[in-house]
Amino acid sequence: MESLEAIGSLIAGVVLRFGIPVGVTALAVWLLKLLDRRWQEEAQSEDLIQVTVKNPGCWDVKNCSDEMKANCEAFQNQDVPCWQLFRGPDGMLRENCLDCDVFHRAPIPLAT
């Protein structure tokens, strides 16, 4: 009978020492996975607001003629701001772009 009590005490000690922490950890992992799944579903289902910034046409601001528009790279690529098209080979903006009204009037794009 004493050996049965000793084995029972040993099993109870092992369960208390290892079983409970492992069980609590497994429960925490399960809850975190559940929370992550919920966040993933919310992120996919949310209608994210897409803000489109209209490119200010420098040809309108500077009143360019039709002939000038036909030869203008910025007019042919209206989805890209003109100062982006005319960057130098080093990636820097041209000096005349920094002083241009079109560049100063352009809305600041939102970070996505």
PyMOL commands that set and color helices and strands:
alter all, ss='L'
color gray80, all
select helices_A, chain A and resi 2-45+58-61+66-70+73-76+82-85+95-98+101-105
alter helices_A, ss='H'
color red, helices_A
deselect
rebuild
show_as cartoon
